[in-house]
């Protein structure tokens, strides 16, 4: 069984890295947002934060079920680190320098509040610290000025 999770603040390059890792290692790519929709894990919509609430425990349970079924996968989500360590072989944490991250989120049309919230999350290493607390084996990747394909080629 191979299960790699990719986590990080929105805009740090998770999806590009996750897709490249899946391609390079011939694993199935899983976007946790698809699982959230399929399993109806969305809570109420938070207009102020421009996002739906998702219960981390329910998401982790749904992902464990998927891991047991699919076996060889790469999971892409800023909440993937909530999956218990015993089901995960490697946790990749994507990072990005703040000016570039701000630019990426602006291009996505994020609200000023959402940009501030995500910049704060990156400044305080929220995803990294939570993944560390969950005991995951971590690989930190800075995507600021690098293409995912080049990063993955060097690492794998």
C-alpha positions as CSV (number, residue, x, y, z in Angstrom):
1,X,0.0,0.0,0.0
2,X,1.2,3.5,-0.8
3,X,-0.6,6.6,0.5
4,X,1.0,10.0,0.1
5,X,-0.9,13.0,1.4
6,X,-0.2,16.6,0.2
7,X,-1.1,19.4,2.5
8,X,-0.4,23.1,2.8
9,X,-2.1,26.5,2.8
10,X,-4.3,27.2,-0.2
11,X,-2.3,28.6,-3.0
12,X,1.0,27.0,-2.1
13,X,1.0,24.4,-4.9
14,X,-0.5,21.3,-3.4
15,X,-2.5,20.3,-6.4
16,X,0.4,20.7,-8.9
17,X,2.7,18.7,-6.6
18,X,0.1,16.0,-5.8
19,X,-0.6,15.5,-9.5
20,X,3.0,15.3,-10.4
21,X,3.8,12.8,-7.6
22,X,0.9,10.6,-8.6
23,X,2.0,10.7,-12.2
24,X,5.7,10.0,-11.4
25,X,4.9,7.2,-9.0
26,X,2.0,5.8,-11.0
27,X,-0.5,6.3,-8.1
28,X,-4.1,7.4,-8.3
29,X,-4.7,11.2,-7.6
30,X,-7.5,12.0,-5.2
31,X,-8.9,15.5,-4.8
32,X,-10.4,15.6,-1.3
33,X,-12.9,18.2,-2.5
34,X,-14.5,15.5,-4.7
35,X,-14.8,13.2,-1.6
36,X,-16.3,16.0,0.4
37,X,-18.9,16.6,-2.2
38,X,-19.6,12.9,-2.9
39,X,-19.8,12.0,0.8
40,X,-21.8,15.2,1.5
41,X,-19.4,16.3,4.2
42,X,-19.9,20.0,3.6
43,X,-21.4,21.9,6.6
44,X,-22.9,25.3,6.5
45,X,-21.5,28.0,4.2
46,X,-19.5,30.7,6.0
47,X,-20.1,33.8,3.9
48,X,-17.6,35.9,5.9
49,X,-14.8,33.4,5.1
50,X,-16.2,32.5,1.7
51,X,-16.0,28.7,2.3
52,X,-18.0,25.7,3.5
53,X,-17.3,24.2,6.9
54,X,-15.9,20.7,6.9
55,X,-15.6,18.5,10.0
56,X,-12.0,17.2,10.0
57,X,-12.9,14.0,11.8
58,X,-15.6,13.1,9.3
59,X,-13.3,13.9,6.4
60,X,-10.5,11.8,7.9
61,X,-12.9,8.8,8.4
62,X,-14.1,9.1,4.7
63,X,-10.4,9.3,3.6
64,X,-9.4,6.2,5.6
65,X,-12.3,4.3,4.0
66,X,-11.0,5.4,0.6
67,X,-7.4,4.5,1.4
68,X,-8.4,1.0,2.4
69,X,-10.4,0.6,-0.9
70,X,-8.0,2.3,-3.3
71,X,-4.6,1.3,-1.8
72,X,-2.1,3.3,-4.0
73,X,-3.1,7.0,-3.9
74,X,-2.0,10.6,-3.5
75,X,-4.5,12.7,-1.6
76,X,-4.6,16.5,-2.2
77,X,-6.1,18.7,0.6
78,X,-5.1,21.3,3.0
79,X,-6.8,19.0,5.6
80,X,-5.3,15.7,4.5
81,X,-2.9,15.8,7.5
82,X,-5.9,15.0,9.7
83,X,-5.8,11.4,8.4
84,X,-4.2,9.2,11.0
85,X,-0.5,8.5,10.5
86,X,-0.9,4.7,10.4
87,X,-2.6,5.0,7.0
88,X,-0.1,7.4,5.5
89,X,3.4,6.7,4.2
90,X,4.5,10.3,3.5
91,X,3.0,13.7,4.2
92,X,4.2,16.4,1.8
93,X,3.8,20.0,3.1
94,X,3.9,22.7,0.4
95,X,5.1,26.1,1.3
96,X,5.4,29.4,-0.6
97,X,6.9,32.8,0.2
98,X,4.2,35.3,1.2
99,X,4.5,37.8,-1.7
100,X,4.1,35.0,-4.2
101,X,1.3,33.4,-2.2
102,X,-0.6,36.8,-2.0
103,X,-0.2,37.1,-5.8
104,X,-1.6,33.6,-6.4
105,X,-4.6,34.1,-4.2
106,X,-5.3,37.4,-5.8
107,X,-5.4,35.7,-9.2
108,X,-7.9,33.2,-7.8
109,X,-10.2,36.1,-6.8
110,X,-10.0,35.4,-3.1
111,X,-11.5,38.1,-0.8
112,X,-9.2,40.3,1.2
113,X,-10.3,38.4,4.4
114,X,-9.7,35.0,2.8
115,X,-6.2,36.2,1.7
116,X,-5.4,37.5,5.2
117,X,-6.6,34.3,6.8
118,X,-4.5,32.1,4.5
119,X,-1.4,34.4,4.8
120,X,-1.7,34.1,8.6
121,X,-2.0,30.3,8.2
122,X,1.2,30.2,6.1
123,X,3.1,32.6,8.5
124,X,2.2,30.4,11.4
125,X,2.9,27.1,9.6
126,X,-0.5,25.8,10.5
127,X,-0.5,22.8,8.1
128,X,3.1,21.9,8.9
129,X,2.5,22.1,12.7
130,X,-0.7,20.1,12.6
131,X,0.9,17.5,10.4
132,X,3.8,17.3,12.8
133,X,1.5,17.0,15.8
134,X,-0.2,14.1,14.0
135,X,3.2,12.4,13.8
136,X,3.4,12.2,10.0
137,X,6.7,11.6,8.2
138,X,7.1,15.1,6.6
139,X,8.7,16.3,3.4
140,X,8.5,20.1,3.1
141,X,8.6,21.6,-0.4
142,X,8.9,25.3,-1.2
143,X,7.1,25.9,-4.5
144,X,7.7,29.7,-4.7
145,X,9.8,29.9,-7.9
146,X,9.8,26.3,-9.0
147,X,7.7,24.2,-11.3
148,X,6.1,21.1,-9.7
149,X,7.4,18.9,-12.5
150,X,11.0,19.9,-11.8
151,X,10.6,19.6,-8.0
152,X,9.1,16.1,-8.2
153,X,11.7,15.0,-10.8
154,X,14.5,15.8,-8.4
155,X,12.8,14.2,-5.3
156,X,11.4,11.1,-6.8
